[in-house]
Amino acid sequence: MKPALRVLAPGLLTTVQDLGRTGYQSLGVPVSGAMDIVSFAAANAIVGNPPSAAALEIAYQGPSLVVEATSVRIAYAGPETAIDILSPDGTPRRLPRLQSARLMQGETLRIGALTGSAVGYLAVEGGIDVPLMLGSRSTLTRATIGGFEGRQLRAQDRLPLATADAPEREEASLPSLDLSPPERFRVVLGPQDDYFTARGIETLLTATYTVTQSSDRMGMRLDGPKLEHADGFDIVSDGIAPGTIQVPGNGMPIVLLADRQTTGGYPKIATVISADLAPLGRLRPGAQVRFEKVSVGEAQGIRREQARMIASLRERLVPVPPTVSINLEKLYGSNLLSGWVDARE
Amino acid sequence: MKSVDASVPDGAAATACFLDAGDTALVVEFGRDIDRHASALVLALADRVKAAAIPGVVETLPTFRSLMVHYDPLRLSQPELKARIAPLLEGLTAAEQAGCHWRLPACYDPSIGLDLLEVAERTKLSVDEVIKVHSSTTYHIYMLGFLPGFPYMGDLPAALELPRRQNPRVRVPKGSLAIAMRMSCVYSLESPGGWHVLSRTPAPLWDPRRENAGLLAAGDKVVFEPVSLDDYQSLLARADSGEWVPEPDTGGRP
């Protein structure tokens, strides 16, 4: 049987994602991909994967997965959560986030509720081996494309893995990962800022907005002061960029995220810069958002800095002392713990 | 009343402007309204950008009146991208873009043409006249969007012009041909939708099992040919099994 992680409990909304499905927007196919590319890249780096390997995106509540491979190496990157590895008899060991661990056949990985922000990533060495669809493994549930059967995970799914036996080696840890949101999310005005009054633009750049419950991978609906249109709110549909802030007739901004539609017919007042999409994607309903204006040149400079930070993740990894990463199987197999093991029987 | 195919004036010089869409996309806009001339310029520029194979351009997205160029800012700055696109606008005309011509079956039986009777009533035409008007028009695909493989086609004859439905449907069946304003569309997948459904085509417009997942492209021309419910059903079965994929009459894609 193909090596797999079998889903015991799926979590709230767990999907397979990679860097997205580009090249098909002219056919109406959304890009999708990881909402927070920084945490996604970190999880992959810690298990030694290339940056494009498919991983699990976990929203709010993590899954429980049982290993149906000889061994797997995993790492979680994202906000604080409880990560427990349970041996077949139920003995737990706690794994810190941003640290790899090798799990043996029959062991269970249990990830708890995420605290602070909305998404985290579980990477598996070798990657999650769902079929490529149009060049990507990202899931777009709305069109049943990609990922695991085009949908979020359910109990008893078997997530296919590319590697049947993770090689034994020292585990790795990333000492820190900055997941704090910027004071103000940066935007480039346009492409339809001229469809708004000067006061509408001023409102966008000074007001505080709140993330509403009706936010998902497609878009984040914000609540706050109304953005004033200059002259109607129906435009001839045109392209939508990642981070586009479209404003329908009610004047409330919607920031379009990973699963955004390719085209849309509401005026687009501004676009959140690409480097700020990762922290934006981490926000939960109730979070406060403020915007500030930058130029395209500044935005591209900030993006280059982010890319350098992501590229340096691998160099920042440190080896984990073996005492921290206890291999229970080895210990049980040795005389060292025999008394303890006896006492449990 | 019938919109004329390929009524695009050619030779007119292209006037375009660049609009910022963040730091990873640039809009090249040819106008603010839906018109065939702007659409032809958009499609012609899309072809030129594709042919230029500019390193760092990720993909292009033609829409009614503008071309969105998605690019990788780590490989190409915005000034560099503008400098590469500006020369491609020189001498751009509406004449150079040529798409495929398609003849696709459509069944206008009221059992699947869910709004056919209502549209006839509201347009004060007979059902047969509605079918005749809708199926005797050669449609131009302005763009795809909303759903994978979903074409926005124009121009619908004014005799059939209606606003969108007041109560959108939660589920419009896959293959439904529908109209609103001066547009006709096909729901390439089952989806919520607010357009008036006249008929259904068995043609598989979107099938990710195929290497060419989307059948139609912006710039293609389409005519719908009425077929019986029996023919619709047998074609649908053959399409579902992958046995039948329509071929264009002319202008095959490379």
Interface residues (C-beta under 8 A of the other chain):
Chain A: T22 G23 Y24 Q25 S26 L27 G28 V29 M133 L134 A143 I145 V187 V188 L189 G190 P191 Q192 I235 V236 S237 D238 G239 I240 A241 P242 G243 T244 Q261 T262 T263 K268 T271 V272 I273 S274 V296 G297 A299 Q300 R303 R304 A307
Chain B: L19 D20 A21 G22 D23 T24 A25 V27 E29 R32 D33 I34 A46 V58 E59 T60 L61 P62 T63 F64 R65 S66 L67 M68 H70 P73 L74 S77 Q78 P79 M143 L144 G145 F146 L147 P148 G149 F150 Y152 S188 L189 W206 P208 A213 G214 A217 A218
